[in-house]
Amino acid sequence: MNFSFNAEYGLLYSLLLLIISGVIAYFYYKRTSLKNPQKKLFTILRTITVFLFLLLLLSPVFSFISGISPPPKNVFLIDNSESLLIENRNEILKNILTSELMNAGAGNSENVFYLFSENLMRELTRDELKSIAYEGVNNFSTDLSSSLNTLNSNLSESNISTVNIISDGIINEGGNPLKFAALMNVSFNYYLTGDTVQKKDVSVKNLYFNKTAFAESSVPVKVQIMSYLYNSVLNVRLFEEDKLIDTKTVAVNDKQLSYEVSFSVFSQDSRIVKYRVETEPLENEITLKNNFRDFYIKFTDNKFRVLFVSGGPGADNSFVTGELKKIRNFRTDVMTQKAAGEFYEGSFPDTDNYDVFILSGYPTAVSDQSVLNKISSSIEKNNSSLIFMAARKTDYAKLKAIEDKLSFKVSSHSDNEELTGLSPVAFPGNEIFERLGQLGSVSSMPDVFKTSSVFSGNPSSETFILTSRNSGPALVIENTPDKKSAAFLVYGFYKWRLNKSGSDNSDFFRNIVSAIIVAITDKEANKHFSIETSKPVFSKYEDVRFNASILNHEIKGSEKIKVRISGTGYDREIEMNRLNDFQYSGSVRIPEDGNYEFNAGLYEDNVLIEETKGRFSVGENNFEFIETRADNSILKMLALETGGENLTGRSGSEISGFISDINSRSEYEIKTAKNLELNVNPYYLSALIFLLCLEWFLRKRNNLP
């Protein structure tokens, strides 16, 4: 232990104070009647008392410094993920631990052992290394980034010398762990368990589908199949609620790895449907646990409430409304203007009840401005979509009242009418008109009418049809989060019905309108909240996790989201945790395999605002088996960037010598200091008072004043 003294004015001033104290004491007792040795004793006592008193003015601090040398700590991270069950890698790992790594770097160092999978799991004793369990635990993903982050936090005060990872290298969550490894500033070594040579296998790697779809509509499902070292015919089957509904055949060969298989699913009703994609087993596959994937699709109500507002009776009005009413998932209300503020069908309805507004030749010169104001307000409130259909008598001056809702702008207006043909604009990959052949048939339709008005699309819009005369925009669509709008800037579509060419032109127009409405109308936009599970299938050894978001709802602070889960003899309600004003999370452990459904409700002041349903399964979580080949790429990168080594295949003595060498360079001394500040120390002040009292007492005994 070392000792040091610090003061505000340094040691020289302390010596000067001592001299001053001695002088004061000498002259104080010089003329007294005391004889030696009493006079010397009183002089020394007074010198010490005065010196200690004056010393307080220097704010003195005594420091007691000690040093400790923590032993180097070697951390062994043991992969406990489920993929270690492939080819008995778990048994190989246990043998490596007990025979090669348990005593590596022994001496003045300390070895600690941790399990990791989706995060750092727990510390193991040496006796537990022979009996690591890989079944019946939550080990369905491998996240090395989270594991290193937690390790660094837990051992931040330790002298970590090396981190040694024993794993098959299949890291499937958390991204690149290098940034977390760099924070620890130590060497990372690894021992790979498993063969990096790909074995025979077929796996369902990825699924591409919409989680939500409209009832009565076909939903595409694309499946990515991986095949390794096979030259064979592979059957890929699709099940709906455990019933086989389709089978596709794929010819696989050892020259190609990835294959895409497409299915189409359909539901007549609004419901949540469970599907499974499964490949038939081939001979000598390394595992069959990756031959299937389960998923859910929620089919929702596909009924669109459409309000068709016409500037007056006419051929286009009759044709368009007739075609709209043929679309069975459209519930269309028609309002035909009779006079200012009057309609043939009666009073104008509540515009908040509609998903889509179609203005056909509206407004005209006699139209009531309040109607446009109501429609504009509902569009803003409910994020409804708007389709404008031009006519010769449209009053574009009045239309300016809702120009911020339109997909186009009017540069100039003219009533001059002329015929024009139409031509499509090709958009490769465009999904709106995909099943209509990219609108290719529009060029063979009868000519329609246009005025000499000049239109231009908004910057965020797309023009899908042009007029053959002057190449002006004929169909403009703007589909952004803030605007759902389309515009037909030509008219006279009734002529398509009169064409005798043999093609079904009425159907073509109907399909165009239907495709536009489905594409730009977000029926989910008015929902107050959304909720889903983090994945479709969980194991009974992991938590079922729910994530929820408040969407179109004014936050007041009293909101709650409650979830009731039921199925397979299980019924429980949980209240989700609030993460912030808009985000919620919750989890629950369900002990039995089976299919479950949940009913979630958003409450405000304990009053139900909205509820929704969902489904998930508890069963075999096969995420860890999507990749089966041991992969050292990430582990090799960590070792290279941190000065570590690949320990795979080395003997126990070689590994121990290598780690011992690193340990010898990791020793250091930690110095700790304990400060004693005299001017606030109660013992120092007590000693000073004691000396004053002692001097007073002795003076009285010697009859001194």
C-alpha positions in Angstrom: 0.0 0.0 0.0 1.3 3.5 -0.9 0.6 6.7 1.0 0.4 10.3 -0.3 -0.5 13.7 1.1 -2.1 16.4 -0.9 -3.1 19.9 0.2 -4.5 23.0 -1.5 -1.1 24.9 -1.0 1.3 21.9 -1.0 3.7 20.4 1.5 6.0 23.5 1.8 3.1 25.5 3.3 2.5 22.7 5.7 6.1 22.9 7.0 5.8 26.7 7.3 2.6 26.3 9.4 4.5 23.8 11.6 7.2 26.4 12.2 4.7 29.1 12.9 2.9 26.9 15.3 6.1 26.1 17.2 7.0 29.8 17.4 3.5 30.7 18.8 3.7 27.9 21.4 7.3 28.9 22.4 6.5 32.6 23.1 3.2 31.6 24.8 4.9 29.5 27.4 8.2 31.4 27.6 7.2 33.7 30.5 5.3 31.2 32.5 6.6 29.9 35.8 6.7 26.3 34.6 9.9 24.4 34.9 11.2 21.8 32.6 10.1 19.2 31.6 6.5 20.6 32.1 7.3 23.7 30.0 8.6 21.6 27.1 5.5 19.3 27.3 3.1 22.3 27.2 5.0 23.9 24.4 4.9 20.7 22.3 1.2 20.2 23.1 0.3 23.7 22.1 2.5 23.4 18.9 0.5 20.3 17.8 -2.9 21.8 18.6 -2.1 25.1 16.7 -0.6 23.2 13.8 -3.6 20.8 13.5 -5.9 23.8 13.6 -4.0 25.8 11.0 -3.7 22.7 8.8 -7.5 22.7 8.3 -7.0 25.9 6.2 -5.1 23.9 3.6 -7.9 21.4 2.9 -5.5 18.4 3.4 -6.1 15.0 1.9 -4.3 11.8 2.8 -4.5 9.1 0.0 -4.0 5.4 0.7 -3.3 3.6 -2.7 -3.5 -0.1 -3.1 -3.3 -2.4 -6.2 -4.9 -5.6 -7.2 -4.3 -7.9 -10.2 -7.5 -9.6 -11.3 -6.9 -13.0 -13.0 -7.4 -13.2 -16.7 -10.9 -14.7 -17.5 -11.4 -16.9 -20.5 -15.1 -17.0 -21.6 -16.4 -20.1 -23.5 -19.6 -19.4 -25.3 -21.4 -22.7 -26.0 -24.0 -22.9 -28.8 -27.2 -24.3 -27.3 -29.3 -23.7 -30.4 -31.5 -26.5 -31.9 -29.4 -26.9 -35.0 -26.8 -28.7 -32.9 -29.1 -31.7 -33.0 -28.2 -32.2 -36.7 -25.8 -35.0 -37.2 -25.3 -35.3 -33.4 -23.3 -32.0 -33.3 -24.4 -31.6 -29.7 -22.5 -34.8 -28.7 -19.4 -33.7 -30.6 -19.6 -30.3 -28.8 -19.8 -32.0 -25.4 -16.8 -34.2 -26.1 -14.8 -31.2 -27.3 -15.6 -29.3 -24.1 -14.7 -32.0 -21.7 -11.6 -33.3 -23.5 -10.1 -30.3 -25.2 -11.4 -27.0 -23.7 -12.4 -27.4 -20.1 -8.9 -26.7 -18.7 -7.6 -24.6 -21.6 -5.2 -21.8 -20.4 -5.3 -23.1 -16.8 -2.9 -21.5 -14.3 -3.5 -18.1 -13.0 -6.5 -17.6 -15.3 -10.2 -18.4 -14.7 -12.4 -20.2 -17.2 -16.2 -19.5 -17.3 -18.8 -21.3 -19.5 -22.0 -19.8 -20.9 -24.8 -21.2 -23.0 -26.2 -19.0 -25.8 -28.9 -19.2 -28.4 -31.3 -16.3 -29.0 -29.4 -14.5 -26.2 -26.9 -15.3 -23.4 -28.7 -18.0 -21.5 -26.9 -19.1 -18.3 -23.5 -19.9 -16.8 -22.5 -23.5 -16.5 -20.4 -25.2 -13.9 -17.7 -27.7 -15.0 -19.9 -30.6 -13.9 -22.7 -29.5 -16.2 -20.6 -29.5 -19.3 -21.3 -33.2 -19.9 -25.1 -32.9 -19.7 -26.1 -29.9 -21.7 -29.7 -30.2 -22.8 -30.8 -29.4 -26.4 -34.4 -30.4 -26.1 -37.1 -28.9 -23.9 -35.5 -25.4 -23.9 -36.0 -22.2 -25.7 -33.3 -22.5 -28.4 -35.1 -21.8 -31.7 -32.8 -19.1 -33.0 -29.1 -18.1 -32.8 -28.4 -14.5 -32.1 -24.7 -13.9 -31.4 -25.0 -10.1 -31.4 -27.4 -10.1 -28.5 -25.4 -12.7 -26.7 -22.2 -10.6 -26.9 -24.0 -7.5 -25.9 -25.3 -9.2 -22.7 -22.0 -10.8 -22.0 -20.2 -7.5 -22.2 -22.7 -5.9 -19.8 -22.5 -8.8 -17.3 -18.7 -9.0 -17.2 -17.8 -5.3 -17.7 -15.7 -5.3 -14.5 -13.9 -8.5 -15.3 -10.4 -8.9 -16.9 -11.6 -10.8 -20.0 -8.7 -12.3 -21.8 -10.4 -14.4 -24.6 -13.9 -15.2 -25.8 -14.0 -18.7 -27.3 -17.1 -19.7 -29.3 -18.0 -23.3 -29.7 -20.7 -23.5 -32.4 -21.8 -24.8 -35.8 -21.7 -21.2 -37.0 -25.3 -21.0 -38.2 -26.2 -17.4 -37.0 -29.7 -16.6 -38.1 -30.7 -13.6 -36.0 -29.2 -10.3 -34.9 -27.1 -9.5 -37.9 -23.3 -9.0 -37.9 -21.9 -9.3 -34.3 -18.6 -7.6 -35.1 -19.5 -4.3 -33.6 -20.4 -5.9 -30.3 -17.2 -8.0 -30.4 -15.1 -4.8 -31.0 -16.5 -3.2 -27.9 -15.0 -5.9 -25.7 -11.5 -5.4 -27.1 -10.4 -9.0 -26.6 -9.4 -11.9 -28.9 -12.2 -14.1 -30.3 -11.4 -17.7 -31.0 -13.7 -20.4 -32.3 -14.1 -24.1 -32.5 -16.5 -25.2 -35.3 -18.7 -28.2 -34.6 -20.1 -29.7 -37.8 -19.2 -30.3 -41.4 -18.9 -27.3 -43.8 -19.6 -29.7 -46.7 -23.3 -29.5 -47.7 -25.1 -32.8 -47.3 -28.1 -34.0 -49.2 -31.2 -32.0 -48.2 -34.4 -30.3 -49.3 -35.8 -27.3 -47.4 -38.6 -24.8 -47.6 -36.5 -21.7 -47.2 -38.9 -18.7 -47.8 -42.5 -18.0 -48.2 -43.9 -14.9 -50.0 -47.5 -14.0 -49.5 -49.8 -11.3 -48.2 -50.8 -11.8 -44.5 -54.1 -10.0 -45.2 -56.2 -10.5 -48.3 -59.8 -9.9 -49.5 -62.3 -12.7 -49.4 -63.5 -13.9 -52.8 -60.1 -13.1 -54.3 -57.2 -15.3 -55.3 -54.0 -14.8 -53.3 -50.7 -15.8 -54.7 -48.2 -17.8 -52.5 -44.7 -18.1 -53.7 -42.4 -20.7 -52.2 -38.6 -20.8 -52.3 -37.3 -24.4 -52.3 -33.6 -25.2 -51.7 -32.4 -28.6 -53.1 -28.9 -29.9 -52.5 -27.3 -32.8 -54.4 -30.5 -34.3 -55.8 -31.4 -35.2 -59.4 -35.0 -36.1 -58.9 -38.7 -35.1 -59.1 -39.9 -33.2 -56.1 -43.6 -33.0 -55.0 -44.5 -29.8 -53.2 -47.8 -29.9 -51.5 -50.1 -27.2 -50.1 -52.5 -28.0 -47.2 -55.4 -25.9 -46.0 -56.4 -26.6 -42.4 -54.5 -30.0 -42.7 -56.4 -30.9 -45.9 -54.4 -31.3 -49.1 -55.6 -28.7 -51.7 -52.8 -28.6 -54.3 -49.6 -30.3 -55.4 -46.9 -29.0 -57.7 -44.0 -31.0 -59.2 -40.5 -29.6 -59.5 -37.6 -31.3 -61.4 -34.5 -30.6 -59.2 -30.9 -31.2 -60.2 -27.5 -30.9 -58.5 -26.5 -27.9 -60.7 -29.3 -25.6 -59.3 -29.9 -24.8 -55.7 -33.0 -22.6 -55.6 -36.4 -23.2 -57.1 -39.7 -21.2 -57.0 -43.1 -22.8 -56.7 -46.3 -20.8 -57.0 -49.7 -21.6 -55.5 -52.9 -19.6 -55.3 -55.3 -19.7 -52.4 -58.9 -18.5 -52.1 -61.6 -18.1 -49.5 -65.2 -17.4 -50.0 -65.7 -16.0 -46.5 -64.0 -13.6 -44.1 -61.8 -15.9 -41.9 -58.3 -16.7 -40.8 -56.9 -19.8 -42.6 -53.9 -22.0 -41.7 -51.8 -23.3 -44.5 -48.8 -25.6 -44.7 -46.3 -26.0 -47.6 -44.6 -29.3 -47.5 -42.1 -31.2 -49.7 -42.2 -35.0 -49.9 -39.1 -36.5 -48.3 -36.3 -37.7 -50.6 -33.8 -40.4 -49.8 -31.0 -39.7 -47.3 -31.9 -36.2 -46.4 -29.8 -34.9 -43.6 -33.0 -33.9 -41.8 -36.8 -33.7 -42.5 -37.4 -30.9 -40.0 -37.0 -28.3 -42.7 -39.4 -29.9 -45.2 -42.4 -27.8 -44.2 -43.5 -24.3 -43.2 -46.8 -23.2 -41.7 -48.4 -19.8 -42.2 -51.7 -17.9 -41.8 -53.7 -15.6 -44.1 -56.4 -13.4 -42.8 -59.2 -13.0 -45.4 -61.1 -9.8 -44.7 -64.4 -8.4 -45.8 -64.0 -7.3 -49.4 -67.2 -5.2 -49.6 -66.4 -1.6 -50.8 -69.0 1.1 -50.0 -69.0 3.3 -53.2 -70.8 6.6 -53.6 -71.3 7.6 -57.3 -72.1 11.3 -57.7 -73.2 12.3 -61.2 -73.6 15.8 -62.6 -76.8 14.7 -64.3 -78.4 11.9 -66.4 -76.5 10.7 -69.4 -75.2 7.8 -71.4 -71.9 7.5 -69.4 -73.8 7.8 -66.2 -76.1 4.9 -67.1 -73.2 2.8 -68.4 -70.8 3.3 -65.5 -73.4 2.8 -62.7 -74.6 -0.3 -64.5 -71.1 -1.8 -64.6 -70.4 -0.9 -61.0 -73.5 -2.7 -59.8 -72.3 -5.8 -61.5 -69.3 -6.0 -59.3 -70.6 -8.1 -56.4 -68.1 -6.9 -53.8 -69.1 -3.2 -54.5 -72.1 -1.8 -52.7 -72.8 1.3 -54.9 -75.1 4.1 -54.0 -75.9 6.5 -56.9 -76.7 10.2 -56.5 -77.7 12.0 -59.8 -77.9 15.7 -59.7 -81.3 17.3 -60.5 -80.7 20.9 -59.5 -78.5 22.8 -57.0 -78.4 20.7 -53.9 -81.1 18.3 -55.2 -80.7 14.7 -56.4 -83.2 12.4 -58.1 -82.5 9.7 -55.5 -83.4 11.9 -52.5 -81.4 13.5 -49.8 -77.6 13.3 -49.9 -76.2 10.5 -47.6 -73.7 10.7 -44.8 -70.4 10.7 -46.6 -68.5 9.1 -43.6 -70.0 5.8 -44.5 -68.1 5.3 -47.8 -64.8 3.9 -48.8 -64.7 5.3 -52.3 -66.1 8.4 -54.0 -66.6 8.6 -57.8 -67.4 12.0 -59.2 -68.7 11.6 -62.8 -69.1 14.9 -64.6 -69.4 16.5 -61.2 -69.4 19.4 -60.2 -71.3 21.4 -62.8 -72.1 25.1 -62.9 -75.2 24.5 -60.7 -73.7 22.2 -58.1 -73.8 23.1 -54.4 -70.4 23.7 -53.0 -71.4 22.1 -49.7 -71.5 18.6 -51.3 -67.9 18.9 -52.3 -67.0 20.1 -48.8 -68.6 17.1 -47.2 -66.8 14.7 -49.6 -63.5 16.5 -49.0 -64.0 16.3 -45.2 -64.7 12.5 -45.3 -61.7 11.8 -47.5 -59.4 13.6 -45.0 -61.1 12.0 -42.0 -61.2 8.4 -43.3 -58.4 8.4 -45.9 -61.0 7.4 -48.5 -60.2 7.1 -52.1 -61.5 9.4 -54.9 -62.1 8.7 -58.6 -62.8 11.6 -60.9 -64.4 11.0 -64.3 -64.4 14.0 -66.7 -67.4 15.2 -68.8 -68.0 18.1 -71.1 -70.0 20.1 -68.6 -67.7 19.7 -65.6 -67.1 23.0 -63.8 -63.3 22.9 -63.2 -63.5 26.2 -61.3 -65.6 24.6 -58.6 -63.5 21.5 -58.7 -60.6 23.6 -57.4 -62.2 23.2 -54.0 -60.9 19.7 -53.8 -57.8 20.0 -56.1 -55.6 18.8 -53.2 -57.5 15.5 -53.4 -57.1 15.0 -57.2 -54.3 13.2 -59.0 -54.0 15.8 -61.7 -54.0 19.6 -62.3 -55.9 21.7 -64.9 -53.6 24.0 -66.9 -56.5 25.4 -69.1 -60.1 24.5 -69.7 -62.1 24.4 -72.9 -65.5 22.9 -73.8 -64.4 22.0 -77.4 -65.0 18.3 -77.8 -63.2 15.9 -80.1 -62.8 12.1 -80.6 -59.6 10.3 -79.6 -58.2 6.9 -79.4 -56.4 5.5 -76.4 -53.0 3.8 -75.9 -51.6 2.2 -72.8 -48.3 3.1 -71.0 -46.3 0.1 -70.1 -45.2 -0.3 -66.5 -43.2 -3.6 -66.1 -44.0 -5.2 -62.8 -47.0 -3.0 -62.2 -49.5 -5.0 -60.1 -52.6 -2.8 -60.5 -53.4 -4.0 -64.0 -51.3 -7.2 -64.1 -54.3 -9.5 -64.8 -55.5 -7.1 -67.6 -52.4 -7.6 -69.6 -51.0 -4.2 -68.8 -54.1 -2.5 -70.4 -52.9 -3.6 -73.8 -56.5 -4.0 -75.1 -57.3 -0.4 -74.5 -55.9 0.6 -77.9 -58.5 -1.6 -79.7 -61.4 0.0 -77.9 -63.7 2.5 -79.7 -62.7 6.1 -79.7 -63.9 8.2 -76.8 -64.3 11.9 -76.2 -62.1 14.6 -74.8 -62.2 18.3 -74.5 -59.4 20.7 -75.5 -58.6 21.2 -71.8 -55.0 20.8 -70.9 -54.3 18.4 -68.0 -51.1 17.2 -66.3 -50.4 14.6 -63.6 -49.2 15.4 -60.2 -45.5 14.8 -59.4 -46.3 11.7 -57.4 -48.9 10.3 -59.9 -48.5 7.8 -62.7 -50.2 8.0 -66.1 -51.4 4.6 -67.3 -53.4 5.6 -70.5 -52.7 8.3 -73.0 -54.9 9.9 -75.6 -53.8 9.2 -79.2 -54.5 12.9 -80.0 -51.8 15.1 -78.5 -50.7 12.2 -76.1 -52.4 13.8 -73.2 -53.1 11.9 -70.0 -56.3 9.9 -70.0 -55.9 7.8 -66.9 -53.9 9.2 -64.0 -53.4 7.4 -60.6 -51.8 8.8 -57.5 -51.5 6.1 -54.8 -49.5 7.5 -51.9 -50.0 7.3 -48.1 -51.6 10.7 -48.1 -53.5 10.6 -51.3 -55.6 7.7 -52.9 -56.9 9.2 -56.2 -57.5 8.4 -59.8 -58.9 10.3 -62.8 -60.4 9.4 -66.1 -59.8 12.6 -68.2 -61.8 11.3 -71.2 -65.4 10.3 -71.4 -67.9 8.4 -73.6 -67.1 5.0 -72.3 -70.7 3.9 -73.1 -69.4 3.5 -76.7 -67.4 0.5 -75.6 -70.6 -1.3 -74.9 -71.8 -0.6 -78.5 -68.8 -2.1 -80.2 -69.6 -5.2 -82.3 -66.0 -6.6 -82.5 -66.9 -9.5 -80.4 -64.7 -8.6 -77.4 -66.3 -8.1 -74.1 -65.6 -4.4 -73.7 -68.0 -3.8 -70.8 -66.1 -6.4 -68.8 -62.9 -4.7 -69.7 -64.0 -1.3 -68.4 -65.5 -2.9 -65.3 -62.2 -4.7 -64.6 -60.3 -1.4 -64.9 -62.5 0.4 -62.4 -62.4 -2.6 -60.0 -58.6 -2.9 -60.2 -58.2 0.8 -59.5 -60.5 0.8 -56.5 -58.9 -2.3 -55.0 -55.4 -0.9 -55.5 -56.0 2.6 -54.0 -58.5 1.9 -51.3 -57.0 0.9 -48.0 -59.8 -0.6 -46.0 -57.4 -1.0 -43.1 -56.7 2.7 -43.0 -59.6 3.4 -40.6 -58.6 0.8 -38.1 -57.8 2.2 -34.6 -55.1 -0.4 -33.9 -53.3 -3.5 -35.3 -51.8 -6.5 -33.6 -50.0 -9.6 -34.6 -47.8 -12.4 -33.2 -44.0 -12.2 -33.9 -44.3 -15.4 -36.0 -47.0 -17.9 -36.9 -45.6 -20.9 -35.0 -44.1 -21.1 -31.5 -42.7 -23.9 -29.4 -44.2 -24.6 -26.0 -40.8 -23.9 -24.6 -40.8 -20.2 -25.8 -43.0 -17.2 -25.1 -45.8 -16.3 -27.6 -45.1 -12.7 -28.3 -47.6 -10.1 -29.4 -46.8 -6.7 -30.9 -49.5 -4.0 -31.3 -49.6 -0.5 -32.7 -52.2 2.3 -32.2 -53.0 3.7 -35.7 -55.9 6.1 -36.3 -56.8 7.0 -32.8 -56.3 10.1 -30.8 -54.1 9.3 -27.8 -55.5 10.3 -24.5 -53.2 8.2 -22.2 -55.9 5.9 -20.8 -55.6 3.4 -23.6 -55.2 -0.4 -22.9 -54.9 -3.4 -25.2 -56.2 -6.7 -23.8 -55.7 -10.0 -25.5 -57.7 -13.2 -24.8 -56.1 -16.4 -26.0 -58.1 -19.6 -26.4 -57.7 -23.1 -27.8 -56.7 -26.7 -26.8 -58.2 -26.4 -23.3 -56.5 -23.0 -22.8 -58.2 -19.7 -22.0 -56.4 -16.7 -20.6 -56.5 -12.9 -20.9 -53.4 -10.7 -20.7 -53.0 -6.9 -20.8 -50.2 -5.7 -23.0 -47.3 -3.5 -21.8 -47.2 0.0 -23.1 -43.8 0.8 -24.7 -44.7 4.3 -25.8 -47.8 6.2 -26.9 -48.3 4.0 -29.9 -46.5 0.7 -29.3 -47.4 -2.2 -27.1 -46.0 -5.6 -26.4 -47.0 -8.7 -24.5 -46.0 -12.4 -24.1 -47.4 -15.6 -22.6 -46.1 -19.1 -22.4 -48.5 -21.8 -23.6 -47.7 -25.3 -22.5 -49.6 -27.4 -25.0 -49.2 -27.9 -28.7 -52.2 -26.9 -30.8 -53.9 -24.2 -32.9 -54.9 -21.1 -31.0 -56.9 -17.9 -31.7 -56.8 -14.6 -30.0 -59.2 -11.7 -29.7 -57.6 -8.4 -29.0 -59.4 -5.2 -27.9 -58.4 -1.6 -27.7 -59.9 0.1 -24.6 -60.1 3.7 -23.6 -61.2 4.5 -20.1 -62.1 0.8 -19.9 -64.6 1.2 -22.8 -64.1 -1.0 -25.8 -63.1 1.0 -28.9 -62.3 -1.8 -31.4 -61.5 -5.4 -31.5 -59.8 -7.8 -33.9 -58.9 -11.5 -34.2 -55.9 -13.6 -35.1 -54.5 -17.1 -35.0 -51.2 -18.8 -34.3 -49.9 -22.3 -33.6 -47.9 -23.9 -30.8 -46.0 -26.9 -32.2 -42.7 -27.6 -33.9 -40.6 -24.5 -34.5 -38.2 -25.5 -37.3 -36.5 -22.2 -37.9 -33.1 -23.6 -36.8 -33.2 -26.2 -39.5 -33.6 -23.9 -42.5 -29.8 -24.0 -43.0 -28.1 -27.3 -42.2 -24.5 -26.8 -43.3 -22.1 -25.7 -40.6 -20.8 -22.2 -41.5 -17.6 -20.6 -40.2 -17.9 -17.4 -42.2 -19.0 -15.1 -39.3 -16.8 -16.8 -36.7 -13.8 -16.6 -39.0 -14.4 -12.9 -39.5 -14.6 -12.3 -35.7 -11.3 -14.1 -35.2 -9.6 -12.2 -38.0 -10.8 -8.8 -36.9 -9.9 -9.4 -33.2 -6.6 -11.2 -33.5 -8.1 -14.6 -32.6 -7.6 -18.0 -34.1 -9.5 -21.0 -35.4 -9.1 -23.7 -32.7 -10.9 -26.4 -34.7 -8.9 -29.7 -34.8 -6.2 -28.5 -32.5 -5.2 -30.7 -29.5 -6.0 -29.7 -26.0 -2.4 -28.9 -25.2 -2.1 -26.7 -28.3 -5.2 -24.8 -27.4 -4.2 -24.5 -23.8 -0.8 -23.1 -24.8 -2.3 -20.6 -27.2 -4.8 -19.3 -24.6 -2.1 -19.2 -21.9 0.1 -17.0 -24.1 -2.8 -14.5 -24.5 -3.5 -14.7 -20.8 0.1 -13.7 -20.0 -0.4 -10.5 -22.0 -3.7 -9.7 -20.3 -2.5 -9.3 -16.8 -2.7 -5.8 -15.3 -3.0 -4.1 -12.0 -6.0 -2.1 -10.8 -5.1 0.6 -8.4 -7.6 1.8 -5.9 -7.3 4.9 -3.7 -9.0 5.7 -0.4 -8.9 9.4 0.4 -9.1 10.9 3.9 -10.1 14.6 3.9 -9.1 16.0 7.3 -11.3 19.1 7.3 -14.5 17.0 7.2 -13.2 13.9 9.0 -14.9 13.5 12.4 -11.9 11.6 13.9 -9.5 14.4 13.0 -11.8 17.0 14.5 -12.4 14.9 17.5 -8.6 14.5 18.0 -8.2 18.3 17.8 -10.9 18.9 20.4 -9.3 16.3 22.6 -5.9 18.0 22.5 -7.5 21.4 23.3 -9.3 19.8 26.3 -6.1 18.0 27.4 -4.1 21.2 27.4 -6.8 23.0 29.3 -7.0 20.2 31.9 -3.2 20.2 32.4 -3.1 24.0 32.7 -5.6 23.8 35.5 -3.7 21.1 37.3 -0.6 23.3 37.2 -2.4 26.5 38.3 -2.0 28.2 35.0 -4.7 30.8 33.9 
